[in-house]
């Protein structure tokens, strides 16, 4: 019995470490190029931004993994609270996923339209700013609000 709990605790501990490493790395990779004023229309660092998206995808896997492994242990104490923890991690992951999609959309807009039409620069800047703002909101609502409530 206790060996199972120790193994679960070890796995969850490593998954929590993965969540911190991937989330911090993603933010370091996302923010600098995206928040430069001319990212969409200028010479952007697409590879850097895409690596940030990969790290955020790994964060989603670690979030759901930590909740999944903790569920059997937590439900023994209070099943409803254990379920709310699992639900909050899943909802956090949904918000992170929307943030990833918004960033990937900015990269796609930049790669598709920035070089093709110099006259579209104003529209691209507005659209790019909108998607970057969406990513900021998902970061605020997912990891900050939903996890705090869960």
C-alpha positions as a Python dict, from the first residue, in 0.01 Angstrom:
ca = {
    (1, 'X'): (0, 0, 0),
    (2, 'X'): (260, 259, 104),
    (3, 'X'): (489, 168, -184),
    (4, 'X'): (208, 262, -423),
    (5, 'X'): (160, 597, -250),
    (6, 'X'): (535, 666, -256),
    (7, 'X'): (556, 584, -625),
    (8, 'X'): (256, 806, -697),
    (9, 'X'): (406, 1089, -492),
    (10, 'X'): (733, 1060, -681),
    (11, 'X'): (561, 1069, -1020),
    (12, 'X'): (344, 1364, -921),
    (13, 'X'): (647, 1547, -784),
    (14, 'X'): (832, 1506, -1113),
    (15, 'X'): (524, 1613, -1307),
    (16, 'X'): (501, 1929, -1093),
    (17, 'X'): (865, 2002, -1171),
    (18, 'X'): (788, 1955, -1541),
    (19, 'X'): (497, 2200, -1513),
    (20, 'X'): (720, 2467, -1363),
    (21, 'X'): (1006, 2414, -1608),
    (22, 'X'): (782, 2409, -1915),
    (23, 'X'): (568, 2706, -1811),
    (24, 'X'): (865, 2927, -1726),
    (25, 'X'): (1053, 2824, -2040),
    (26, 'X'): (744, 2889, -2253),
    (27, 'X'): (700, 3238, -2113),
    (28, 'X'): (1066, 3318, -2170),
    (29, 'X'): (1028, 3195, -2528),
    (30, 'X'): (689, 3361, -2591),
    (31, 'X'): (711, 3708, -2447),
    (32, 'X'): (1024, 3868, -2585),
    (33, 'X'): (948, 3824, -2956),
    (34, 'X'): (569, 3854, -2936),
    (35, 'X'): (561, 4178, -2743),
    (36, 'X'): (799, 4359, -2969),
    (37, 'X'): (589, 4610, -3161),
    (38, 'X'): (683, 4486, -3506),
    (39, 'X'): (677, 4109, -3461),
    (40, 'X'): (393, 4044, -3707),
    (41, 'X'): (523, 4272, -3982),
    (42, 'X'): (895, 4260, -3909),
    (43, 'X'): (1162, 3993, -3898),
    (44, 'X'): (1010, 3774, -3627),
    (45, 'X'): (1169, 3493, -3434),
    (46, 'X'): (920, 3225, -3537),
    (47, 'X'): (1130, 2929, -3427),
    (48, 'X'): (1161, 3072, -3077),
    (49, 'X'): (786, 3129, -3054),
    (50, 'X'): (710, 2781, -3187),
    (51, 'X'): (940, 2626, -2925),
    (52, 'X'): (740, 2816, -2665),
    (53, 'X'): (425, 2651, -2801),
    (54, 'X'): (591, 2308, -2777),
    (55, 'X'): (681, 2373, -2413),
    (56, 'X'): (325, 2483, -2340),
    (57, 'X'): (194, 2163, -2500),
    (58, 'X'): (423, 1967, -2267),
    (59, 'X'): (281, 2175, -1982),
    (60, 'X'): (-70, 2058, -2072),
    (61, 'X'): (43, 1695, -2062),
    (62, 'X'): (212, 1743, -1723),
    (63, 'X'): (-93, 1927, -1581),
    (64, 'X'): (-334, 1652, -1675),
    (65, 'X'): (-83, 1384, -1571),
    (66, 'X'): (-39, 1532, -1224),
    (67, 'X'): (-416, 1548, -1172),
    (68, 'X'): (-463, 1195, -1302),
    (69, 'X'): (-198, 1047, -1076),
    (70, 'X'): (-323, 1240, -771),
    (71, 'X'): (-688, 1145, -819),
    (72, 'X'): (-672, 798, -654),
    (73, 'X'): (-491, 938, -352),
    (74, 'X'): (-703, 1250, -309),
    (75, 'X'): (-1040, 1077, -354),
    (76, 'X'): (-974, 872, -39),
    (77, 'X'): (-984, 1192, 163),
    (78, 'X'): (-1260, 1385, -13),
    (79, 'X'): (-1391, 1272, -350),
    (80, 'X'): (-1565, 1598, -442),
    (81, 'X'): (-1256, 1807, -372),
    (82, 'X'): (-1042, 1558, -563),
    (83, 'X'): (-1275, 1592, -860),
    (84, 'X'): (-1260, 1971, -841),
    (85, 'X'): (-880, 1951, -850),
    (86, 'X'): (-889, 1732, -1160),
    (87, 'X'): (-1146, 1963, -1322),
    (88, 'X'): (-939, 2273, -1245),
    (89, 'X'): (-626, 2122, -1400),
    (90, 'X'): (-821, 2024, -1710),
    (91, 'X'): (-975, 2373, -1738),
    (92, 'X'): (-631, 2529, -1688),
    (93, 'X'): (-507, 2310, -1972),
    (94, 'X'): (-794, 2423, -2194),
    (95, 'X'): (-700, 2787, -2136),
    (96, 'X'): (-335, 2707, -2209),
    (97, 'X'): (-442, 2531, -2528),
    (98, 'X'): (-637, 2838, -2641),
    (99, 'X'): (-327, 3046, -2569),
    (100, 'X'): (-117, 2812, -2780),
    (101, 'X'): (-365, 2838, -3066),
    (102, 'X'): (-362, 3216, -3050),
    (103, 'X'): (17, 3226, -3066),
    (104, 'X'): (25, 2976, -3353),
    (105, 'X'): (-227, 3195, -3534),
    (106, 'X'): (0, 3498, -3495),
    (107, 'X'): (293, 3302, -3638),
    (108, 'X'): (79, 3181, -3929),
    (109, 'X'): (-46, 3534, -4002),
    (110, 'X'): (309, 3662, -3998),
    (111, 'X'): (445, 3392, -4224),
    (112, 'X'): (155, 3402, -4468),
    (113, 'X'): (79, 3770, -4508),
    (114, 'X'): (363, 3986, -4378),
    (115, 'X'): (601, 3917, -4666),
    (116, 'X'): (327, 3894, -4930),
    (117, 'X'): (158, 4232, -4896),
    (118, 'X'): (324, 4537, -4747),
    (119, 'X'): (-12, 4719, -4759),
    (120, 'X'): (-164, 4474, -4512),
    (121, 'X'): (76, 4575, -4234),
    (122, 'X'): (-179, 4778, -4036),
    (123, 'X'): (-440, 4503, -4045),
    (124, 'X'): (-182, 4241, -3954),
    (125, 'X'): (-64, 4446, -3660),
    (126, 'X'): (-419, 4479, -3527),
    (127, 'X'): (-492, 4108, -3575),
    (128, 'X'): (-158, 4010, -3423),
    (129, 'X'): (-214, 4234, -3122),
    (130, 'X'): (-560, 4083, -3074),
    (131, 'X'): (-426, 3728, -3067),
    (132, 'X'): (-138, 3822, -2837),
    (133, 'X'): (-389, 3989, -2604),
    (134, 'X'): (-597, 3670, -2613),
    (135, 'X'): (-288, 3474, -2510),
    (136, 'X'): (-232, 3713, -2219),
    (137, 'X'): (-593, 3669, -2103),
    (138, 'X'): (-573, 3291, -2125),
    (139, 'X'): (-260, 3302, -1910),
    (140, 'X'): (-438, 3520, -1656),
    (141, 'X'): (-756, 3313, -1646),
    (142, 'X'): (-607, 2964, -1671),
    (143, 'X'): (-307, 2937, -1440),
    (144, 'X'): (-404, 3228, -1216),
    (145, 'X'): (-781, 3224, -1174),
    (146, 'X'): (-899, 2869, -1251),
    (147, 'X'): (-625, 2699, -1049),
    (148, 'X'): (-690, 2934, -758),
    (149, 'X'): (-1058, 2845, -758),
    (150, 'X'): (-994, 2472, -808),
}
